[in-house]
């Protein structure tokens, strides 16, 4: 098969990866804008390289004419979460979406692979619009914690290096490291509520500060400079006190002031 033809075949998969990344990043940002904790920490994606596809075709004895139907991870999305509980929240979010159809689920967290690999895999059918019309393709979504992802990245690199011939001593070390990851994820889950509260407070404060600064910037166009300086000084005083409730009250008062100037400009 010519290289140019490979590129044409893989283009819809690249489009799917780009679209899916945007959609999951939008979910992440929507939580944060609403001042809520997001179960999605990071989103990444990739299209399998031609060499990786050929390697899988050879390994699984698949005909080149059938590889699109037989290989379901040509398009891959990786969603990273902070806690194990978040993984299952993301799974539910994906199940409820109407723009993608779940066709397979594999829970390697409850059913860990012998190597120690842990992750949640979902295969979805996703439609992209190409210049030749709509095309339904398969994409694999891997959902992991940060700790699981670190282990899996290292293990993948070693598997690539040793080509299924990894020394037994190294294999055992990886297995022990995987067990340590299980303990780490379990311990993090025990302090999950404290971490979420801290992160929520930070997100809320960031949103409030952003609104205040936008209002102050807009007031420069319409308000008296002396009044703006007074407002700025009050903002810095409250900000340094680290009192979120007072900061929120100040933001509401500033909204009223800004609305008053907007009303005057419309007269």
QUISULWO-V364281 format. One record per residue. N is the residue number from 1. RES is the residue in one letter. SS is DSSP state (h for helix, s for strand, l for the rest). PSI is psi in whole degrees, -180 to 180 (999 if undefined). NEAR is the number of other ideal C-beta (glycine too) atoms within 10 Angstrom. Layout:
# QUISULWO-V364281
n = <N N>
res = <RES RES>
ss = <SS SS>
psi = <PSI PSI>
near = <NEAR NEAR>
This chain:
# QUISULWO-V364281
n = <1 2 3 4 5 6 7 8 9 10 11 12 13 14 15 16 17 18 19 20 21 22 23 24 25 26 27 28 29 30 31 32 33 34 35 36 37 38 39 40 41 42 43 44 45 46 47 48 49 50 51 52 53 54 55 56 57 58 59 60 61 62 63 64 65 66 67 68 69 70 71 72 73 74 75 76 77 78 79 80 81 82 83 84 85 86 87 88 89 90 91 92 93 94 95 96 97 98 99 100 101 102 103 104 105 106 107 108 109 110 111 112 113 114 115 116 117 118 119 120 121 122 123 124 125 126 127 128 129 130 131 132 133 134 135 136 137 138 139 140 141 142 143 144 145 146 147 148 149 150 151 152 153 154 155 156 157 158 159 160 161 162 163 164 165 166 167 168 169 170 171 172 173 174 175 176 177 178 179 180 181 182 183 184 185 186 187 188 189 190 191 192 193 194 195 196 197 198 199 200 201 202 203 204 205 206 207 208 209 210 211 212 213 214 215 216 217 218 219 220 221 222 223 224 225 226 227 228 229 230 231 232 233 234 235 236 237 238 239 240 241 242 243 244 245 246 247 248 249 250 251 252 253 254 255 256 257 258 259 260 261 262 263 264 265 266 267>
res = <X X X X X X X X X X X X X X X X X X X X X X X X X X X X X X X X X X X X X X X X X X X X X X X X X X X X X X X X X X X X X X X X X X X X X X X X X X X X X X X X X X X X X X X X X X X X X X X X X X X X X X X X X X X X X X X X X X X X X X X X X X X X X X X X X X X X X X X X X X X X X X X X X X X X X X X X X X X X X X X X X X X X X X X X X X X X X X X X X X X X X X X X X X X X X X X X X X X X X X X X X X X X X X X X X X X X X X X X X X X X X X X X X X X X X X X X X X X X X X X X X X X X X X X X X X X X X X X X X X X X X X X X X X X>
ss = <l l h h h h h h h h h h h h h h h h h h h h h h h h h h h h h h h l l l l l l l l s s s s s s l l h h h h h h h h h h l l l l h h h h h h h l l l l s s s s s s s l l h h h h h h h h h h h h h l l l l s s s s s s s l l l l l l l l l l l l s s s s s s s s s s s l l s s s s s s s s s s s s s h h h h h h h h h h h h h h h h h l l l l l h h h h h h h h h h h h h h h h h h h h h h h l h h h h h h h h h h h h h h h h h h h h h h h h h h h h l l l l l h h h h h h h h h h h h h h h h h l l h h h h h h h h h h h h h h h h h h h h h h l l>
psi = <134 148 -41 -38 -38 -45 -40 -39 -40 -13 -44 -31 -38 -39 -43 -44 -46 -45 -44 -39 -45 -42 -43 -33 -34 -41 -47 -48 -32 -41 -48 -40 -29 2 26 157 131 130 -15 122 -44 154 133 164 160 159 135 140 160 -42 -38 -38 -46 -39 -42 -38 -44 -43 -39 4 50 141 141 -26 -20 5 -31 -34 -26 -26 118 7 30 -43 126 134 137 123 123 133 164 -37 156 -40 -34 -33 -47 -24 -42 -40 -45 -39 -42 -42 -33 -11 145 -7 6 146 124 126 -17 145 135 117 94 12 -49 -29 74 140 154 -29 -19 0 133 130 164 123 136 131 126 156 128 137 130 151 113 175 -15 4 -177 148 126 126 162 145 144 133 121 129 121 164 168 -41 -44 -40 -39 -47 -46 -37 -44 -46 -39 -42 -41 -38 -39 -40 -45 -7 58 8 44 135 143 -37 -40 -38 -42 -37 -41 -39 -41 -39 -38 -40 -36 -36 -39 -45 -44 -48 -37 -43 -39 -34 -31 -28 18 -45 -39 -44 -43 -41 -43 -43 -37 -43 -42 -44 -45 -46 -42 -42 -42 -46 -41 -42 -42 -47 -36 -44 -43 -42 -41 -33 -26 -26 -22 -23 167 136 -38 -39 -40 -42 -39 -42 -44 -45 -40 -40 -48 -37 -46 -41 -42 -23 -17 32 102 -40 -44 -37 -41 -40 -42 -41 -41 -42 -38 -34 -42 -43 -46 -40 -36 -43 -34 -39 -40 -37 -19 -8 999>
near = <11 7 8 8 9 14 11 12 15 18 15 23 23 16 18 26 21 14 19 23 17 11 16 22 13 12 17 17 12 12 16 17 11 12 14 13 18 21 22 23 15 15 19 14 21 16 21 18 11 14 8 15 21 15 12 16 16 9 9 10 7 15 9 10 9 10 17 17 10 14 17 18 19 24 27 20 24 20 29 21 23 23 21 20 15 22 23 16 16 21 19 9 14 20 13 8 13 5 10 19 13 15 11 12 14 14 16 17 19 7 8 15 12 7 16 20 18 25 20 24 17 22 16 24 14 24 14 20 11 11 5 8 6 9 16 11 17 20 24 19 26 20 26 26 26 16 21 26 22 15 23 21 12 12 20 11 10 15 15 10 10 12 7 7 7 15 10 7 8 12 16 11 12 19 14 11 14 20 12 13 20 17 10 16 21 10 10 17 16 8 11 16 9 9 14 16 11 11 14 16 12 11 18 17 16 12 16 18 14 11 16 21 12 12 18 16 10 13 19 9 8 13 16 9 9 8 11 15 10 11 19 14 10 13 19 10 11 18 16 8 10 9 12 14 7 13 18 16 12 19 18 10 11 19 13 8 14 18 11 12 14 11 9 9 9 5 4>
